[in-house]
Amino acid sequence: MTFNRATRLLHTIRFLRPSQIGWRLYYLALRSRVRRKAMSALPPVLVRPWQDIWMAPVWMPSCLVGNNEFKFLGESGFLTTNKDWHCSEKSKLWLYNLHYFDDLTAQEAETRFEMHCDLVSSWINSNPVLTGNGWEPYTLSLRIVNLVKWFKGPVWGNRECIPDAWCNSLARQAQALSAQREYHILANHLFVNGKALIFAGAYLKGDLADRFLQEGLTILDAEIPEQFLCDGGHFERSPMYQAILLWDLADLIMLAECSDLPSLIKRVTLWRDYLARGLNWLEMMCHPDGDISFFNDAAFDIGPKFTDLKRYAVKLQVSELKESCLKTSGIAEDYPLVVQHAVPSGYIAVTWAKECKALLDLALIGPDYQPGHAHADTLSFELSLYGRRVFVNSGTSQYGDDSERHRQRSTLAHNTVAVDDENSSEVWSGFRVARRAYPGEVQIDHEVNSLSICGSHNGYQRLKGKVLHCRKWIFETNRLIVEDRLKGLYEHAVARYFCHPDVSLTMSNPHRGFLTTHDGEKILLFIEGGEANVELSTWHPRFGDTQRNQCLVVNMTSSCCRVSLSWD
């Protein structure tokens, strides 16, 4: 191990909770005990009667695109033999998706009933207990929920009983999950563990089922208030995971209504409250096109859209909250500029007329003890004008631990300033962060027909020159100015502005240019305190998706650099 890697590792470990380290050591040192718990004898498996069948809305398109052909993450593959469940030619994340069984609850799933029966039988016959990707706790969690929804859904209403072997397998999977709850990881992983145990406990009947139910409720009773901040934002600060976990909350409410279990019913009011707040936050973090912004790990089509969640909320009769920690203000009644400040999570949305919106990142990169989905994106921002995206952050096309994953997480791939080619937070490996940037106090000033928002971060103060990055956004009727100030010593600093692929960038000289939108609208560009050029880059709005775009690269020639955008 090199000195630098050892240093990063120490700076990563020091942020962990002692319990995370303890649970990791437990799973490493006492693996045989975990295995015995997972494989202990099961009592006869019984199923609870439910008051209603599962009739939740569906958002996910089918991933079963042909005869035994699946498509995940933009890549197709076939499941024709038992070995294909563990195909060495596919990435681990692709195989995870194969084991999730998402197609059981995807759009028009009832038309693929026979294929789904074959899928379930194949999985049971090809995946011995605690062997392979399918028995890892996160994979177990998602598959258990999908199986329960499918078993209790309308497709089984007029058919023969579910085979005993399948119910026994479900109980065994829940037993294995119970023995491997991810207390060493926490965050969204532990959340979905809790949800799955609740689903298994609500479906099955008996003492074992009651234990699963209680374990799941114990997890979520602690994790929901821990993970959802009072402004409604999830503490990992990823709009993608926000949408996923809000769907989980909606599923829990629906489960309470379908099963009519008292232990769930008494929690429904609280779950509705968190769902409503979370929807408010997600709406703020969406662009005018209705899709999520790209802060931390984020990509389209992994979670439901905001409109899908609203549809689910309407079905559950969850109304928007009147009270929220989102602070909303306007400059004046006759001036169409509105500010929303999610103070606990640290994001700000500024909206003009004509579907113009800026989203500003003045946030922590995530919870200190689990920033696995963090990017080094502090003080970055995204911008839409006339309802279309203009500036975008990198997006996420893959997980893993290669150079492209590292680049997409880096400061160099976001609309902010990189000092001496360093990251503002020391993101490393696929899901690790060592020393991280902490934002300073936010200042919002309203003036006549203008607004300024100031923030800073200390991520570069770990460098020899002790650099402090301060950024100010100045909003006017048809103008945006981004001002960067650096305090400290450094060799060079670069501000980057990544254009959406539908936007073209032309520079007349290093200080003047213009952007042209898809609709032909012109946005004038002026640079002071820096010299700009255009570089080719890529944007990654989906897993497995790479789109070419342009990047405005501003080399700061002064400690204060201003980039001004103006439009008609």
C-alpha positions as CSV (number, residue, x, y, z in Angstrom):
1,M,0.0,0.0,0.0
2,T,1.4,3.4,-1.0
3,F,1.8,6.2,1.5
4,N,-0.9,8.3,-0.2
5,R,-3.4,5.5,-0.3
6,A,-2.7,4.7,3.4
7,T,-3.3,8.4,4.2
8,R,-6.6,8.4,2.3
9,L,-7.7,5.3,4.1
10,L,-6.9,6.7,7.5
11,H,-8.8,9.9,6.7
12,T,-11.7,7.8,5.5
13,I,-11.9,5.5,8.5
14,R,-11.8,8.3,11.0
15,F,-15.2,9.5,10.0
16,L,-16.9,6.1,10.5
17,R,-19.0,5.3,13.5
18,P,-17.6,2.8,15.9
19,S,-20.6,0.6,15.3
20,Q,-19.8,0.4,11.6
21,I,-16.3,-0.8,12.3
22,G,-17.6,-3.3,14.9
23,W,-20.2,-4.8,12.5
24,R,-17.6,-5.1,9.7
25,L,-15.3,-7.0,12.0
26,Y,-18.2,-9.2,13.1
27,Y,-19.1,-10.1,9.6
28,L,-15.4,-10.8,8.7
29,A,-14.4,-12.7,11.9
30,L,-17.7,-14.6,12.6
31,R,-18.8,-15.4,9.0
32,S,-19.6,-19.0,10.1
33,R,-21.9,-17.8,12.8
34,V,-23.7,-15.5,10.3
35,R,-24.0,-18.5,7.9
36,R,-25.5,-20.7,10.7
37,K,-28.1,-18.0,11.5
38,A,-29.0,-17.6,7.8
39,M,-29.4,-21.4,7.3
40,S,-31.1,-22.3,10.6
41,A,-34.2,-24.5,10.3
42,L,-37.4,-22.8,9.2
43,P,-40.8,-23.5,10.8
44,P,-43.7,-24.4,8.5
45,V,-44.2,-21.4,6.2
46,L,-47.7,-19.8,6.4
47,V,-49.0,-16.7,4.6
48,R,-51.1,-13.9,6.2
49,P,-54.4,-13.0,4.6
50,W,-54.4,-9.4,3.4
51,Q,-57.4,-7.0,3.3
52,D,-56.6,-5.9,-0.2
53,I,-54.4,-7.0,-3.1
54,W,-51.3,-5.0,-4.1
55,M,-52.5,-2.3,-6.6
56,A,-49.8,0.3,-6.4
57,P,-48.9,2.5,-9.5
58,V,-46.0,1.3,-11.7
59,W,-43.3,3.5,-13.0
60,M,-40.5,1.1,-14.3
61,P,-40.5,0.0,-17.9
62,S,-39.9,-3.7,-18.6
63,C,-36.2,-4.9,-18.5
64,L,-37.2,-8.2,-20.1
65,V,-36.9,-7.0,-23.7
66,G,-37.1,-10.4,-25.5
67,N,-37.2,-14.1,-25.1
68,N,-34.8,-14.6,-22.1
69,E,-33.2,-11.3,-23.0
70,F,-32.7,-8.6,-20.3
71,K,-31.5,-5.0,-20.7
72,F,-29.9,-3.2,-17.7
73,L,-27.8,-0.1,-17.6
74,G,-28.0,0.2,-21.4
75,E,-26.5,-3.3,-21.9
76,S,-28.4,-6.4,-23.1
77,G,-27.7,-10.0,-22.0
78,F,-29.4,-13.4,-22.0
79,L,-30.5,-15.8,-19.3
80,T,-30.6,-19.2,-21.0
81,T,-28.6,-21.4,-18.6
82,N,-28.1,-21.6,-14.9
83,K,-24.6,-20.2,-15.3
84,D,-25.9,-17.0,-16.8
85,W,-27.0,-15.9,-13.3
86,H,-23.2,-15.6,-12.6
87,C,-21.9,-14.6,-16.0
88,S,-18.3,-13.5,-15.7
89,E,-18.6,-11.3,-18.8
90,K,-21.1,-9.0,-17.1
91,S,-20.4,-6.3,-14.5
92,K,-21.3,-6.9,-10.9
93,L,-23.9,-4.1,-11.1
94,W,-25.5,-5.7,-14.2
95,L,-25.8,-9.0,-12.4
96,Y,-27.2,-7.3,-9.3
97,N,-30.0,-5.9,-11.5
98,L,-30.6,-9.4,-12.9
99,H,-31.2,-10.7,-9.4
100,Y,-33.4,-7.8,-8.3
101,F,-36.5,-9.2,-10.1
102,D,-37.7,-5.7,-11.0
103,D,-39.5,-6.9,-14.0
104,L,-42.1,-8.7,-11.8
105,T,-43.5,-5.3,-10.9
106,A,-42.7,-3.4,-14.1
107,Q,-45.1,-2.0,-16.7
108,E,-47.5,-4.6,-18.2
109,A,-46.0,-7.3,-16.0
110,E,-49.2,-9.3,-16.3
111,T,-48.4,-10.1,-19.9
112,R,-45.2,-11.8,-18.9
113,F,-46.6,-14.1,-16.2
114,E,-45.3,-17.4,-17.6
115,M,-41.8,-15.9,-18.2
116,H,-41.8,-14.6,-14.6
117,C,-42.7,-18.0,-13.2
118,D,-39.8,-19.5,-15.2
119,L,-37.6,-16.7,-13.9
120,V,-38.4,-17.4,-10.2
121,S,-38.0,-21.2,-10.6
122,S,-34.7,-20.7,-12.4
123,W,-33.4,-18.5,-9.6
124,I,-34.3,-20.9,-6.9
125,N,-32.7,-23.8,-8.7
126,S,-29.6,-22.0,-9.7
127,N,-28.7,-20.0,-6.6
128,P,-27.8,-22.1,-3.6
129,V,-28.2,-20.4,-0.2
130,L,-25.6,-17.7,0.5
131,T,-23.8,-18.3,-2.9
132,G,-23.2,-15.5,-5.3
133,N,-24.6,-12.0,-5.9
134,G,-28.2,-13.0,-5.3
135,W,-27.6,-13.6,-1.6
136,E,-26.0,-10.3,-0.8
137,P,-28.2,-8.2,1.5
138,Y,-28.9,-5.3,-0.9
139,T,-29.9,-7.7,-3.6
140,L,-32.0,-9.8,-1.2
141,S,-33.8,-6.7,-0.1
142,L,-34.9,-5.6,-3.5
143,R,-35.9,-9.1,-4.6
144,I,-37.9,-9.8,-1.5
145,V,-40.0,-6.7,-1.9
146,N,-40.6,-7.5,-5.6
147,L,-41.6,-11.1,-4.8
148,V,-44.1,-10.0,-2.1
149,K,-45.7,-7.4,-4.4
150,W,-46.0,-10.0,-7.2
151,F,-47.4,-12.7,-4.9
152,K,-50.0,-10.3,-3.5
153,G,-50.7,-8.6,-6.8
154,P,-53.7,-9.1,-9.1
155,V,-51.9,-11.4,-11.5
156,W,-52.3,-14.3,-8.9
157,G,-55.9,-13.5,-8.2
158,N,-57.5,-16.1,-10.4
159,R,-54.7,-18.6,-10.6
160,E,-53.6,-21.6,-8.6
161,C,-51.8,-21.1,-5.3
162,I,-48.3,-20.0,-5.1
163,P,-46.0,-23.1,-4.9
164,D,-44.8,-23.9,-1.4
165,A,-41.2,-24.0,-2.6
166,W,-41.4,-20.4,-3.6
167,C,-42.9,-19.3,-0.2
168,N,-40.2,-21.4,1.5
169,S,-37.5,-19.7,-0.6
170,L,-38.9,-16.3,0.3
171,A,-38.7,-17.2,4.0
172,R,-35.1,-18.4,3.6
173,Q,-34.2,-15.2,1.8
174,A,-35.6,-13.1,4.6
175,Q,-33.7,-15.3,7.1
176,A,-30.5,-14.7,5.2
177,L,-31.2,-10.9,5.1
178,S,-31.9,-10.9,8.8
179,A,-28.5,-12.4,9.5
180,Q,-26.7,-9.9,7.2
181,R,-28.4,-6.5,8.0
182,E,-26.0,-3.8,6.7
183,Y,-25.3,-2.0,9.9
184,H,-21.7,-1.7,8.7
185,I,-22.8,0.4,5.7
186,L,-26.0,2.2,7.1
187,A,-27.7,4.9,5.0
188,N,-29.9,3.8,2.0
189,H,-28.6,0.1,2.2
190,L,-29.9,-0.3,5.8
191,F,-33.1,1.5,4.8
192,V,-34.0,-1.0,2.1
193,N,-33.0,-3.9,4.5
194,G,-35.6,-2.6,6.9
195,K,-38.2,-2.2,4.2
196,A,-37.7,-5.8,2.9
197,L,-37.9,-7.3,6.4
198,I,-41.2,-5.5,6.9
199,F,-42.5,-6.8,3.6
200,A,-41.5,-10.4,4.4
201,G,-43.0,-10.1,7.9
202,A,-46.2,-8.7,6.5
203,Y,-46.5,-11.5,3.9
204,L,-45.5,-14.5,6.0
205,K,-47.3,-15.6,9.2
206,G,-46.0,-16.9,12.5
207,D,-43.3,-16.2,15.1
208,L,-40.6,-16.0,12.5
209,A,-42.6,-13.5,10.4
210,D,-43.3,-11.4,13.5
211,R,-39.5,-11.3,14.2
212,F,-38.8,-10.1,10.6
213,L,-41.5,-7.5,11.0
214,Q,-40.1,-6.2,14.3
215,E,-36.6,-6.1,13.0
216,G,-37.6,-4.1,10.0
217,L,-39.7,-1.7,12.0
218,T,-36.8,-1.2,14.5
219,I,-34.5,-0.3,11.6
220,L,-36.9,2.2,10.0
221,D,-38.1,3.7,13.3
222,A,-34.4,4.8,13.8
223,E,-33.4,5.4,10.1
224,I,-36.3,7.5,8.8
225,P,-35.8,10.4,11.1
226,E,-32.0,10.0,10.8
227,Q,-31.9,9.9,7.0
228,F,-34.6,12.4,6.1
229,L,-33.8,16.0,7.1
230,C,-36.5,18.4,8.2
231,D,-36.5,20.1,4.8
232,G,-37.5,16.7,3.3
233,G,-34.1,16.0,1.7
234,H,-32.4,12.6,2.1
235,F,-29.1,13.0,3.9
236,E,-27.1,11.5,1.1
237,R,-28.1,14.5,-1.0
238,S,-28.6,12.6,-4.2
239,P,-31.8,13.5,-6.1
240,M,-31.8,10.0,-7.6
241,Y,-31.7,8.2,-4.3
242,Q,-34.2,10.8,-3.0
243,A,-36.7,9.6,-5.6
244,I,-35.9,5.9,-4.9
245,L,-36.4,6.2,-1.1
246,L,-39.6,8.3,-1.5
247,W,-41.0,5.4,-3.5
248,D,-40.0,3.1,-0.7
249,L,-41.9,5.3,1.8
250,A,-45.0,5.2,-0.5
251,D,-44.7,1.4,-0.7
252,L,-44.7,1.2,3.1
253,I,-47.8,3.3,3.3
254,M,-49.5,1.1,0.7
255,L,-48.4,-2.0,2.5
256,A,-50.0,-0.8,5.7
257,E,-53.3,-0.2,3.8
258,C,-53.2,-3.6,2.1
259,S,-52.2,-5.7,5.1
260,D,-54.1,-3.7,7.7
261,L,-51.5,-4.7,10.3
262,P,-51.8,-2.6,13.5
263,S,-48.0,-2.1,13.8
264,L,-47.9,-0.5,10.3
265,I,-51.1,1.4,10.6
266,K,-50.0,3.3,13.7
267,R,-46.9,4.5,11.7
268,V,-48.7,5.6,8.6
269,T,-49.3,9.2,9.7
270,L,-45.6,9.7,10.3
271,W,-44.6,8.1,7.0
272,R,-47.1,10.3,5.1
273,D,-45.5,13.3,6.8
274,Y,-42.0,12.4,5.6
275,L,-43.3,11.5,2.1
276,A,-44.9,14.9,1.7
277,R,-41.8,16.8,2.9
278,G,-39.6,14.7,0.6
279,L,-41.8,15.4,-2.4
280,N,-41.5,19.2,-1.8
281,W,-37.7,18.8,-1.7
282,L,-37.5,16.7,-4.8
283,E,-39.7,19.1,-6.7
284,M,-37.4,21.9,-5.8
285,M,-34.4,19.9,-7.1
286,C,-35.9,19.2,-10.5
287,H,-35.4,21.2,-13.6
288,P,-38.3,22.8,-15.5
289,D,-38.2,19.7,-17.8
290,G,-39.5,17.7,-14.8
291,D,-36.4,15.5,-14.3
292,I,-33.8,15.5,-11.5
293,S,-30.6,17.6,-11.2
294,F,-27.2,16.0,-11.2
295,F,-25.6,16.4,-7.7
296,N,-23.7,13.5,-6.2
297,D,-24.6,10.2,-7.8
298,A,-27.5,10.9,-10.0
299,A,-28.9,9.5,-13.3
300,F,-32.2,9.3,-15.1
301,D,-34.3,6.1,-15.1
302,I,-32.9,4.5,-12.0
303,G,-35.6,5.9,-9.8
304,P,-39.1,7.2,-10.5
305,K,-39.7,10.6,-12.0
306,F,-41.3,13.3,-9.8
307,T,-44.6,12.9,-11.7
308,D,-44.6,9.2,-11.0
309,L,-44.2,9.9,-7.3
310,K,-46.9,12.5,-7.3
311,R,-49.3,10.0,-8.9
312,Y,-48.5,7.5,-6.2
313,A,-49.0,10.2,-3.5
314,V,-52.4,11.1,-4.9
315,K,-53.4,7.4,-4.8
316,L,-52.3,7.3,-1.2
317,Q,-54.1,10.7,-0.5
318,V,-50.9,12.3,0.6
319,S,-51.2,16.0,0.3
320,E,-48.5,18.6,0.2
321,L,-47.5,20.0,3.6
322,K,-48.2,23.6,4.3
323,E,-45.3,23.7,6.8
324,S,-41.8,23.0,5.6
325,C,-38.2,23.9,6.4
326,L,-37.9,25.0,2.7
327,K,-37.6,28.8,2.9
328,T,-39.3,30.5,0.0
329,S,-39.0,34.2,-0.8
330,G,-39.4,36.6,-3.7
331,I,-37.8,40.0,-4.2
332,A,-41.1,41.8,-4.9
333,E,-44.5,41.0,-6.1
334,D,-43.9,42.5,-9.5
335,Y,-40.4,40.9,-9.9
336,P,-40.7,37.2,-10.9
337,L,-37.7,35.8,-9.1
338,V,-38.3,33.2,-6.3
339,V,-35.7,31.7,-4.0
340,Q,-36.1,28.3,-2.2
341,H,-33.5,27.5,0.4
342,A,-33.4,24.0,1.8
343,V,-31.3,25.0,4.8
344,P,-30.7,21.6,6.5
345,S,-29.6,19.9,3.2
346,G,-27.9,23.0,1.8
347,Y,-29.3,23.5,-1.7
348,I,-30.9,26.6,-3.2
349,A,-33.2,26.9,-6.2
350,V,-33.7,30.3,-7.9
351,T,-36.5,30.5,-10.4
352,W,-37.1,33.3,-12.9
353,A,-40.0,33.8,-15.4
354,K,-40.1,31.8,-18.7
355,E,-39.0,28.6,-17.0
356,C,-35.5,29.8,-16.0
357,K,-34.1,28.0,-13.0
358,A,-30.7,27.7,-11.2
359,L,-29.9,25.0,-8.7
360,L,-27.0,25.8,-6.3
361,D,-24.9,23.3,-4.2
362,L,-23.9,24.8,-0.9
363,A,-24.3,21.5,0.8
364,L,-22.3,18.9,2.7
365,I,-21.4,16.1,0.3
366,G,-23.4,13.7,2.5
367,P,-23.4,12.3,6.1
368,D,-19.8,12.1,7.4
369,Y,-20.1,8.4,8.2
370,Q,-21.4,7.4,4.8
371,P,-20.6,9.6,1.8
372,G,-20.4,6.7,-0.6
373,H,-22.5,8.4,-3.3
374,A,-20.8,11.8,-3.0
375,H,-19.1,13.7,-5.7
376,A,-16.5,16.5,-5.2
377,D,-19.1,19.0,-6.4
378,T,-19.3,21.6,-3.6
379,L,-20.3,25.1,-4.9
380,S,-21.3,23.7,-8.3
381,F,-24.6,24.6,-9.9
382,E,-26.9,23.7,-12.8
383,L,-28.9,26.1,-15.0
384,S,-32.0,25.9,-17.2
385,L,-33.2,28.7,-19.4
386,Y,-36.5,28.7,-21.4
387,G,-37.3,25.3,-19.9
388,R,-34.2,23.6,-21.3
389,R,-30.9,22.7,-19.5
390,V,-27.9,24.9,-20.3
391,F,-25.3,23.9,-17.7
392,V,-25.1,20.3,-16.3
393,N,-22.9,18.4,-13.9
394,S,-21.3,15.2,-15.0
395,G,-24.0,12.7,-14.2
396,T,-23.3,9.0,-13.5
397,S,-22.9,6.3,-16.1
398,Q,-21.3,3.6,-14.0
399,Y,-20.3,2.4,-10.5
400,G,-17.1,0.5,-9.8
401,D,-13.5,1.5,-9.3
402,D,-12.0,2.6,-12.7
403,S,-10.7,5.9,-14.1
404,E,-14.0,7.0,-15.6
405,R,-15.8,6.5,-12.3
406,H,-13.1,8.6,-10.6
407,R,-13.4,11.3,-13.2
408,Q,-17.2,11.5,-12.9
409,R,-16.9,12.0,-9.2
410,S,-14.1,14.6,-9.4
411,T,-14.3,18.4,-9.2
412,L,-13.0,18.5,-12.8
413,A,-16.4,17.1,-13.9
414,H,-18.6,19.7,-12.2
415,N,-19.5,23.3,-12.7
416,T,-17.2,24.7,-10.1
417,V,-13.5,25.6,-9.5
418,A,-10.6,23.1,-9.3
419,V,-7.5,24.4,-7.6
420,D,-4.1,22.9,-8.7
421,D,-6.1,20.0,-10.3
422,E,-7.2,18.8,-6.9
423,N,-10.6,17.6,-5.8
424,S,-12.5,19.8,-3.3
425,S,-13.2,16.6,-1.4
426,E,-10.9,13.6,-1.6
427,V,-13.1,11.2,-3.4
428,W,-11.3,7.9,-4.2
429,S,-12.0,4.3,-5.0
430,G,-15.6,3.8,-6.2
431,F,-17.4,4.9,-3.0
432,R,-14.9,6.4,-0.6
433,V,-14.1,9.9,0.6
434,A,-11.2,10.9,2.8
435,R,-10.9,14.6,3.7
436,R,-13.9,16.5,2.6
437,A,-15.1,20.0,1.9
438,Y,-17.3,21.7,4.4
439,P,-19.4,24.7,3.3
440,G,-19.3,28.0,5.0
441,E,-22.2,30.2,6.0
442,V,-24.6,31.1,3.3
443,Q,-25.5,34.8,2.7
444,I,-28.6,35.8,0.7
445,D,-29.0,39.5,-0.1
446,H,-32.1,41.0,-1.8
447,E,-31.6,44.3,-3.6
448,V,-33.7,46.3,-6.0
449,N,-34.3,43.9,-9.0
450,S,-31.4,41.7,-8.1
451,L,-30.4,38.9,-5.7
452,S,-27.0,37.7,-4.6
453,I,-26.1,34.4,-2.9
454,C,-22.7,33.8,-1.4
455,G,-21.1,30.7,-0.1
456,S,-17.7,29.1,0.4
457,H,-16.0,25.8,1.2
458,N,-12.7,24.9,3.0
459,G,-11.9,21.8,0.9
460,Y,-8.7,23.3,-0.5
461,Q,-7.4,24.5,2.9
462,R,-5.8,21.1,3.3
463,L,-3.4,22.2,0.5
464,K,-0.1,23.9,1.2
465,G,-1.5,27.3,0.2
466,K,-4.5,27.0,2.5
467,V,-6.9,28.1,-0.2
468,L,-10.5,29.2,0.6
469,H,-13.0,29.1,-2.3
470,C,-15.8,31.7,-2.2
471,R,-18.5,31.9,-4.9
472,K,-21.2,34.5,-5.4
473,W,-24.2,34.1,-7.8
474,I,-25.8,37.4,-8.8
475,F,-29.3,37.1,-10.3
476,E,-30.9,39.9,-12.3
477,T,-34.0,39.9,-14.7
478,N,-32.2,38.5,-17.7
479,R,-28.7,38.0,-16.3
480,L,-26.6,35.7,-14.2
481,I,-23.1,36.5,-12.9
482,V,-20.9,33.9,-11.2
483,E,-18.1,35.4,-9.3
484,D,-15.3,33.2,-7.8
485,R,-12.7,34.4,-5.3
486,L,-9.8,32.4,-4.1
487,K,-8.0,33.4,-0.9
488,G,-4.6,31.7,-0.3
489,L,-1.6,30.5,-2.4
490,Y,-2.0,28.3,-5.5
491,E,-0.3,27.7,-8.8
492,H,-3.4,27.7,-11.1
493,A,-7.2,27.5,-10.8
494,V,-9.8,26.6,-13.4
495,A,-13.6,27.1,-13.4
496,R,-15.5,24.8,-15.6
497,Y,-19.0,25.2,-17.1
498,F,-20.3,22.1,-18.8
499,C,-23.0,22.7,-21.5
500,H,-25.9,20.4,-22.1
501,P,-25.4,18.5,-25.4
502,D,-28.2,20.5,-27.0
503,V,-26.2,23.8,-26.3
504,S,-23.4,25.0,-28.5
505,L,-20.6,27.2,-27.3
506,T,-18.7,29.7,-29.4
507,M,-15.9,32.0,-28.2
508,S,-15.0,35.1,-30.2
509,N,-11.9,35.6,-28.0
510,P,-10.8,34.5,-24.5
511,H,-13.2,37.0,-22.8
512,R,-16.3,37.0,-25.0
513,G,-18.6,34.4,-26.6
514,F,-22.1,33.1,-26.7
515,L,-24.2,30.0,-26.1
516,T,-26.8,28.9,-28.6
517,T,-29.7,26.7,-27.2
518,H,-31.6,24.0,-29.1
519,D,-34.3,26.5,-30.0
520,G,-31.8,29.0,-31.3
521,E,-31.8,31.4,-28.3
522,K,-28.6,33.3,-27.8
523,I,-27.0,33.7,-24.4
524,L,-24.1,36.2,-24.3
525,L,-21.0,35.4,-22.3
526,F,-18.4,37.7,-20.8
527,I,-15.4,36.8,-18.7
528,E,-13.4,39.1,-16.4
529,G,-10.3,37.9,-14.4
530,G,-9.8,34.8,-16.6
531,E,-9.2,33.5,-20.0
532,A,-11.6,31.0,-21.6
533,N,-11.4,28.3,-24.2
534,V,-13.7,25.5,-25.3
535,E,-13.0,21.8,-24.7
536,L,-14.9,18.7,-25.8
537,S,-16.3,16.6,-22.9
538,T,-19.0,14.1,-22.1
539,W,-22.3,14.1,-20.1
540,H,-23.7,10.9,-18.6
541,P,-27.5,11.3,-17.9
542,R,-28.0,7.5,-17.6
543,F,-26.1,4.4,-16.6
544,G,-24.3,3.2,-19.8
545,D,-25.0,6.5,-21.6
546,T,-22.3,8.8,-22.8
547,Q,-23.2,12.0,-24.7
548,R,-20.8,14.5,-26.2
549,N,-20.9,18.1,-25.0
550,Q,-18.8,21.2,-24.7
551,C,-17.2,22.7,-21.7
552,L,-16.3,26.3,-21.1
553,V,-12.9,26.2,-19.4
554,V,-11.9,29.5,-17.6
555,N,-8.3,29.7,-16.5
556,M,-8.4,32.2,-13.6
557,T,-5.8,35.0,-14.2
558,S,-6.8,36.8,-11.0
559,S,-7.9,35.8,-7.6
560,C,-11.4,37.1,-8.6
561,C,-13.0,35.9,-11.7
562,R,-16.5,36.8,-13.0
563,V,-18.5,34.9,-15.7
564,S,-21.5,36.8,-16.9
565,L,-24.5,35.4,-18.8
566,S,-27.1,37.6,-20.3
567,W,-30.1,36.9,-22.5
568,D,-33.1,38.6,-24.0
